[in-house]
Amino acid sequence: MCSFSANAQNKYIDSLKESLATQKADTNKVKALIDVSSYYQLYYPDSGFLYAQLAINLAEKLHYDQGIFWAAAAMDGALIFTGNYPLELDCAFKALALLKN
């Protein structure tokens, strides 16, 4: 006899994605997008990249420099796992320039 337990869904990511659907476009939504991106970086880097791009777009629209930095860092992390090193370096240098400010 052998048994396995499996979780079909992760409650953390489900609640984050649910909150994204109901949030208005503000800094909290940028933070939530960054959290989702960071969660997906290792196993689903394409999805992590997408959520980081959404976070950067919203943060730039809001002129939220700290959000732009963290979103660029999240995008950088996702790009490492996709193997797109030239774009990853571009994001890393963008994040570094923001950090210096």
PANUKOL-176537 format. One record per residue: residue in three letters; x, y, z of N, C-alpha, C, CB in turn. Coordinates in nm, 4 decimals, always signed. Glycine has a CB too. Example, Ala and Ser with C-alpha at 12.3 -4.5 7.8 and 13.67 -1.06 7.14 Angstrom:
<rs>
R   rest         nx         ny         nz        cax        cay        caz         cx         cy         cz        cbx        cby        cbz
R    ALA    +1.3190    -0.5690    +0.7800    +1.2300    -0.4500    +0.7800    +1.3200    -0.3300    +0.7800    +1.1308    -0.4473    +0.9046
R    SER    +1.2850    -0.2250    +0.7080    +1.3670    -0.1060    +0.7140    +1.2900    +0.0030    +0.7870    +1.4084    -0.0598    +0.5725
</rs>
This chain:
<rs>
R   rest         nx         ny         nz        cax        cay        caz         cx         cy         cz        cbx        cby        cbz
R    MET    +0.0838    -0.1180    +0.0000    +0.0000    +0.0000    +0.0000    +0.0883    +0.1244    +0.0000    -0.0954    -0.0002    +0.1215
R    CYS    +0.0457    +0.2169    -0.0790    +0.1197    +0.3418    -0.0902    +0.0184    +0.4545    -0.1108    +0.2241    +0.3365    -0.2077
R    SER    +0.0454    +0.5678    -0.0499    -0.0448    +0.6812    -0.0692    +0.0368    +0.8076    -0.0900    -0.1406    +0.6975    +0.0515
R    PHE    -0.0196    +0.8964    -0.1638    +0.0432    +1.0240    -0.1905    -0.0550    +1.1349    -0.1571    +0.0899    +1.0333    -0.3375
R    SER    -0.0014    +1.2421    -0.1068    -0.0879    +1.3586    -0.0882    -0.0381    +1.4668    -0.1816    -0.0888    +1.4080    +0.0610
R    ALA    -0.1312    +1.5348    -0.2427    -0.0958    +1.6412    -0.3353    -0.1901    +1.7583    -0.3162    -0.0995    +1.5915    -0.4809
R    ASN    -0.1346    +1.8742    -0.3296    -0.2156    +1.9953    -0.3229    -0.2360    +2.0445    -0.4652    -0.1483    +2.1055    -0.2333
R    ALA    -0.3592    +2.0582    -0.5033    -0.3894    +2.1000    -0.6400    -0.3562    +2.2469    -0.6613    -0.5363    +2.0745    -0.6722
R    GLN    -0.3734    +2.3279    -0.5589    -0.3500    +2.4707    -0.5727    -0.2802    +2.5225    -0.4488    -0.4817    +2.5464    -0.5966
R    ASN    -0.2128    +2.6318    -0.4647    -0.1456    +2.6960    -0.3539    -0.2312    +2.8131    -0.3065    -0.0034    +2.7430    -0.3945
R    LYS    -0.2679    +2.8128    -0.1801    -0.3573    +2.9160    -0.1274    -0.2946    +3.0543    -0.1335    -0.3959    +2.8837    +0.0156
R    TYR    -0.1621    +3.0615    -0.1129    -0.0934    +3.1908    -0.1134    -0.1052    +3.2589    -0.2491    +0.0542    +3.1731    -0.0764
R    ILE    -0.0687    +3.1885    -0.3545    -0.0707    +3.2492    -0.4875    -0.2143    +3.2731    -0.5341    +0.0036    +3.1600    -0.5882
R    ASP    -0.3044    +3.1843    -0.4953    -0.4452    +3.2045    -0.5314    -0.5002    +3.3323    -0.4682    -0.5297    +3.0834    -0.4877
R    SER    -0.4675    +3.3564    -0.3420    -0.5178    +3.4770    -0.2762    -0.4527    +3.6022    -0.3342    -0.4927    +3.4698    -0.1250
R    LEU    -0.3240    +3.5930    -0.3721    -0.2591    +3.7071    -0.4355    -0.3235    +3.7411    -0.5694    -0.1109    +3.6790    -0.4547
R    LYS    -0.3466    +3.6393    -0.6499    -0.4066    +3.6625    -0.7810    -0.5507    +3.7119    -0.7680    -0.4023    +3.5344    -0.8646
R    GLU    -0.6208    +3.6647    -0.6667    -0.7574    +3.7115    -0.6434    -0.7581    +3.8584    -0.6015    -0.8261    +3.6254    -0.5359
R    SER    -0.6618    +3.8964    -0.5184    -0.6550    +4.0367    -0.4763    -0.6165    +4.1276    -0.5929    -0.5543    +4.0531    -0.3616
R    LEU    -0.5377    +4.0767    -0.6875    -0.5023    +4.1565    -0.8051    -0.6253    +4.1927    -0.8875    -0.4023    +4.0810    -0.8920
R    ALA    -0.7184    +4.1006    -0.8934    -0.8385    +4.1233    -0.9741    -0.9271    +4.2329    -0.9168    -0.9179    +3.9952    -0.9860
R    THR    -0.9191    +4.2543    -0.7864    -1.0088    +4.3507    -0.7233    -0.9413    +4.4816    -0.6861    -1.0689    +4.2905    -0.6012
R    GLN    -0.8086    +4.4881    -0.6937    -0.7387    +4.6097    -0.6522    -0.7440    +4.7174    -0.7582    -0.5949    +4.5786    -0.6191
R    LYS    -0.7435    +4.8410    -0.7106    -0.7330    +4.9520    -0.8039    -0.5848    +4.9729    -0.8375    -0.7968    +5.0822    -0.7442
R    ALA    -0.5581    +5.0475    -0.9419    -0.4209    +5.0678    -0.9896    -0.3477    +5.1658    -0.8981    -0.4205    +5.1199    -1.1358
R    ASP    -0.2826    +5.1139    -0.7945    -0.2043    +5.1964    -0.7037    -0.0784    +5.1198    -0.6636    -0.2878    +5.2365    -0.5784
R    THR    -0.0056    +5.1728    -0.5671    +0.1214    +5.1116    -0.5281    +0.1029    +4.9724    -0.4671    +0.1936    +5.2014    -0.4293
R    ASN    -0.0098    +4.9486    -0.4024    -0.0349    +4.8148    -0.3468    -0.0482    +4.7102    -0.4572    -0.1619    +4.8159    -0.2603
R    LYS    -0.1056    +4.7489    -0.5682    -0.1167    +4.6564    -0.6810    +0.0216    +4.6283    -0.7397    -0.2110    +4.7138    -0.7897
R    VAL    +0.1073    +4.7297    -0.7441    +0.2447    +4.7090    -0.7906    +0.3144    +4.6072    -0.7013    +0.3235    +4.8427    -0.7922
R    LYS    +0.2992    +4.6228    -0.5703    +0.3615    +4.5302    -0.4759    +0.3071    +4.3886    -0.4927    +0.3393    +4.5779    -0.3322
R    ALA    +0.1776    +4.3765    -0.5140    +0.1176    +4.2439    -0.5339    +0.1672    +4.1799    -0.6638    -0.0362    +4.2543    -0.5356
R    LEU    +0.1798    +4.2590    -0.7698    +0.2330    +4.2062    -0.8957    +0.3769    +4.1586    -0.8788    +0.2255    +4.3128    -1.0058
R    ILE    +0.4552    +4.2326    -0.8025    +0.5935    +4.1926    -0.7756    +0.5965    +4.0633    -0.6957    +0.6687    +4.3037    -0.7000
R    ASP    +0.5076    +4.0495    -0.5986    +0.5012    +3.9262    -0.5195    +0.4656    +3.8061    -0.6061    +0.3992    +3.9407    -0.4066
R    VAL    +0.3691    +3.8219    -0.6951    +0.3313    +3.7125    -0.7851    +0.4477    +3.6789    -0.8774    +0.2057    +3.7498    -0.8679
R    SER    +0.5148    +3.7808    -0.9290    +0.6302    +3.7592    -1.0160    +0.7397    +3.6823    -0.9424    +0.6849    +3.8935    -1.0672
R    SER    +0.7671    +3.7224    -0.8211    +0.8710    +3.6542    -0.7427    +0.8339    +3.5093    -0.7147    +0.8950    +3.7277    -0.6108
R    TYR    +0.7069    +3.4842    -0.6921    +0.6616    +3.3480    -0.6662    +0.6833    +3.2575    -0.7878    +0.5139    +3.3483    -0.6268
R    TYR    +0.6582    +3.3117    -0.9065    +0.6664    +3.2323    -1.0292    +0.8075    +3.2228    -1.0890    +0.5739    +3.2904    -1.1313
R    GLN    +0.9029    +3.2963    -1.0365    +1.0352    +3.3043    -1.0989    +1.1014    +3.1697    -1.1257    +1.1248    +3.3849    -1.0129
R    LEU    +1.1019    +3.0826    -1.0303    +1.1780    +2.9582    -1.0423    +1.1123    +2.8561    -1.1339    +1.1975    +2.8976    -0.9068
R    TYR    +0.9846    +2.8294    -1.1149    +0.9191    +2.7211    -1.1885    +0.8472    +2.7669    -1.3149    +0.8214    +2.6521    -1.0991
R    TYR    +0.8014    +2.8919    -1.3170    +0.7314    +2.9463    -1.4326    +0.7901    +3.0841    -1.4652    +0.5774    +2.9555    -1.4058
R    PRO    +0.9158    +3.0890    -1.5107    +0.9801    +3.2194    -1.5295    +0.9131    +3.3074    -1.6345    +1.1231    +3.1991    -1.5672
R    ASP    +0.8480    +3.2466    -1.7344    +0.7768    +3.3284    -1.8336    +0.6617    +3.4042    -1.7682    +0.7236    +3.2403    -1.9487
R    SER    +0.5899    +3.3376    -1.6788    +0.4823    +3.4044    -1.6055    +0.5393    +3.5085    -1.5098    +0.3975    +3.3017    -1.5281
R    GLY    +0.6509    +3.4758    -1.4467    +0.7172    +3.5719    -1.3586    +0.7585    +3.6968    -1.4333    +0.8385    +3.5088    -1.2932
R    PHE    +0.8101    +3.6785    -1.5551    +0.8486    +3.7923    -1.6387    +0.7271    +3.8765    -1.6736    +0.9182    +3.7444    -1.7668
R    LEU    +0.6174    +3.8115    -1.7091    +0.4950    +3.8832    -1.7460    +0.4433    +3.9691    -1.6307    +0.3867    +3.7841    -1.7895
R    TYR    +0.4369    +3.9117    -1.5109    +0.3878    +3.9880    -1.3960    +0.4836    +4.1009    -1.3594    +0.3674    +3.8957    -1.2755
R    ALA    +0.6136    +4.0792    -1.3753    +0.7096    +4.1865    -1.3490    +0.6931    +4.2992    -1.4496    +0.8531    +4.1328    -1.3530
R    GLN    +0.6674    +4.2647    -1.5750    +0.6451    +4.3669    -1.6774    +0.5198    +4.4479    -1.6464    +0.6334    +4.3024    -1.8164
R    LEU    +0.4148    +4.3804    -1.6016    +0.2936    +4.4519    -1.5616    +0.3217    +4.5463    -1.4444    +0.1827    +4.3521    -1.5239
R    ALA    +0.4037    +4.4999    -1.3503    +0.4389    +4.5826    -1.2348    +0.5200    +4.7045    -1.2769    +0.5173    +4.5005    -1.1322
R    ILE    +0.6150    +4.6849    -1.3683    +0.6955    +4.7981    -1.4161    +0.6071    +4.8994    -1.4883    +0.8084    +4.7491    -1.5101
R    ASN    +0.5194    +4.8514    -1.5736    +0.4316    +4.9429    -1.6476    +0.3459    +5.0266    -1.5539    +0.3420    +4.8648    -1.7433
R    LEU    +0.2884    +4.9614    -1.4532    +0.2041    +5.0339    -1.3585    +0.2870    +5.1281    -1.2725    +0.1271    +4.9362    -1.2699
R    ALA    +0.4036    +5.0835    -1.2273    +0.4885    +5.1684    -1.1433    +0.5371    +5.2913    -1.2197    +0.6085    +5.0886    -1.0911
R    GLU    +0.5691    +5.2740    -1.3478    +0.6103    +5.3895    -1.4289    +0.4942    +5.4863    -1.4483    +0.6638    +5.3433    -1.5656
R    LYS    +0.3757    +5.4323    -1.4666    +0.2568    +5.5171    -1.4820    +0.2303    +5.5975    -1.3545    +0.1334    +5.4311    -1.5171
R    LEU    +0.2582    +5.5359    -1.2391    +0.2363    +5.6016    -1.1102    +0.3560    +5.6847    -1.0637    +0.2038    +5.4981    -1.0057
R    HIS    +0.4665    +5.6799    -1.1392    +0.5919    +5.7470    -1.1011    +0.6390    +5.6972    -0.9645    +0.5732    +5.9014    -1.0984
R    TYR    +0.6322    +5.5678    -0.9455    +0.6667    +5.5010    -0.8196    +0.8038    +5.4351    -0.8368    +0.5570    +5.3947    -0.7788
R    ASP    +0.9098    +5.5127    -0.8058    +1.0471    +5.4688    -0.8320    +1.0850    +5.3415    -0.7573    +1.1431    +5.5782    -0.7949
R    GLN    +1.0434    +5.3295    -0.6335    +1.0750    +5.2094    -0.5569    +1.0089    +5.0867    -0.6199    +1.0298    +5.2254    -0.4104
R    GLY    +0.8879    +5.1032    -0.6674    +0.8187    +4.9940    -0.7355    +0.8863    +4.9565    -0.8666    +0.6745    +5.0319    -0.7614
R    ILE    +0.9354    +5.0570    -0.9394    +1.0077    +5.0294    -1.0640    +1.1326    +4.9486    -1.0333    +1.0449    +5.1609    -1.1373
R    PHE    +1.2043    +4.9867    -0.9270    +1.3256    +4.9135    -0.8897    +1.2948    +4.7682    -0.8567    +1.3936    +4.9805    -0.7706
R    TRP    +1.1986    +4.7441    -0.7690    +1.1689    +4.6069    -0.7271    +1.1104    +4.5245    -0.8411    +1.0725    +4.6075    -0.6092
R    ALA    +1.0339    +4.5870    -0.9284    +0.9814    +4.5152    -1.0444    +1.0934    +4.4788    -1.1412    +0.8751    +4.5993    -1.1160
R    ALA    +1.1889    +4.5702    -1.1594    +1.3044    +4.5399    -1.2454    +1.3876    +4.4274    -1.1844    +1.3922    +4.6662    -1.2663
R    ALA    +1.4006    +4.4270    -1.0526    +1.4734    +4.3187    -0.9854    +1.3996    +4.1858    -1.0011    +1.4927    +4.3513    -0.8359
R    ALA    +1.2667    +4.1881    -0.9929    +1.1882    +4.0663    -1.0128    +1.1988    +4.0179    -1.1568    +1.0414    +4.0905    -0.9760
R    MET    +1.1969    +4.1117    -1.2507    +1.2125    +4.0757    -1.3916    +1.3507    +4.0158    -1.4154    +1.1907    +4.1989    -1.4823
R    ASP    +1.4506    +4.0732    -1.3526    +1.5871    +4.0222    -1.3620    +1.5940    +3.8780    -1.3129    +1.6834    +4.1106    -1.2813
R    GLY    +1.5292    +3.8502    -1.2014    +1.5280    +3.7141    -1.1477    +1.4597    +3.6149    -1.2402    +1.4597    +3.7125    -1.0137
R    ALA    +1.3503    +3.6571    -1.3027    +1.2800    +3.5684    -1.3955    +1.3635    +3.5429    -1.5211    +1.1437    +3.6284    -1.4339
R    LEU    +1.4321    +3.6463    -1.5680    +1.5114    +3.6315    -1.6903    +1.6326    +3.5413    -1.6714    +1.5567    +3.7671    -1.7388
R    ILE    +1.6835    +3.5335    -1.5507    +1.7944    +3.4415    -1.5237    +1.7517    +3.2986    -1.5553    +1.8411    +3.4529    -1.3760
R    PHE    +1.6316    +3.2622    -1.5154    +1.5840    +3.1250    -1.5350    +1.5383    +3.0973    -1.6773    +1.4710    +3.0963    -1.4404
R    THR    +1.5083    +3.2028    -1.7557    +1.4726    +3.1798    -1.8956    +1.5964    +3.1680    -1.9830    +1.3833    +3.2922    -1.9469
R    GLY    +1.7098    +3.2143    -1.9324    +1.8333    +3.2074    -2.0091    +1.8540    +3.3250    -2.1028    +1.8360    +3.0816    -2.0876
R    ASN    +1.7734    +3.4280    -2.0913    +1.7865    +3.5471    -2.1743    +1.8811    +3.6445    -2.1039    +1.6468    +3.6133    -2.2014
R    TYR    +2.0106    +3.6150    -2.1113    +2.1093    +3.6904    -2.0350    +2.1300    +3.8339    -2.0832    +2.2392    +3.6186    -2.0389
R    PRO    +2.1255    +3.8629    -2.2137    +2.1392    +4.0038    -2.2532    +2.0279    +4.0928    -2.1962    +2.1399    +4.0146    -2.4050
R    LEU    +1.9035    +4.0456    -2.2030    +1.7931    +4.1231    -2.1467    +1.8014    +4.1267    -1.9946    +1.6584    +4.0646    -2.1910
R    GLU    +1.8497    +4.0190    -1.9349    +1.8669    +4.0141    -1.7896    +1.9678    +4.1192    -1.7448    +1.9125    +3.8735    -1.7447
R    LEU    +2.0785    +4.1332    -1.8175    +2.1777    +4.2353    -1.7834    +2.1200    +4.3755    -1.8002    +2.3031    +4.2193    -1.8704
R    ASP    +2.0394    +4.3953    -1.9022    +1.9756    +4.5247    -1.9231    +1.8871    +4.5607    -1.8039    +1.8930    +4.5237    -2.0528
R    CYS    +1.8097    +4.4643    -1.7569    +1.7229    +4.4880    -1.6397    +1.8056    +4.5117    -1.5141    +1.6278    +4.3685    -1.6176
R    ALA    +1.9148    +4.4386    -1.5003    +2.0008    +4.4555    -1.3825    +2.0632    +4.5945    -1.3805    +2.1110    +4.3482    -1.3802
R    PHE    +2.1073    +4.6432    -1.4969    +2.1648    +4.7769    -1.5022    +2.0592    +4.8845    -1.4797    +2.2337    +4.7989    -1.6359
R    LYS    +1.9377    +4.8604    -1.5261    +1.8280    +4.9548    -1.5008    +1.7996    +4.9613    -1.3503    +1.6991    +4.9128    -1.5793
R    ALA    +1.7962    +4.8454    -1.2849    +1.7722    +4.8414    -1.1410    +1.8879    +4.9091    -1.0655    +1.7545    +4.6950    -1.0934
R    LEU    +2.0113    +4.8881    -1.1115    +2.1259    +4.9503    -1.0475    +2.1199    +5.1026    -1.0583    +2.2550    +4.8983    -1.1090
R    ALA    +2.0827    +5.1528    -1.1754    +2.0708    +5.2983    -1.1930    +1.9635    +5.3553    -1.1006    +2.0380    +5.3326    -1.3399
R    LEU    +1.8522    +5.2845    -1.0852    +1.7470    +5.3302    -0.9942    +1.7932    +5.3255    -0.8496    +1.6210    +5.2455    -1.0114
R    LEU    +1.8721    +5.2258    -0.8169    +1.9223    +5.2121    -0.6792    +2.0161    +5.3262    -0.6442    +1.9943    +5.0777    -0.6609
R    LYS    +2.0954    +5.3713    -0.7413    +2.1872    +5.4823    -0.7155    +2.1131    +5.6103    -0.6881    +2.2809    +5.5019    -0.8321
R    ASN    +1.9932    +5.6250    -0.7441    +1.9151    +5.7461    -0.7182    +1.8549    +5.7386    -0.5806    +1.8049    +5.7654    -0.8239
</rs>
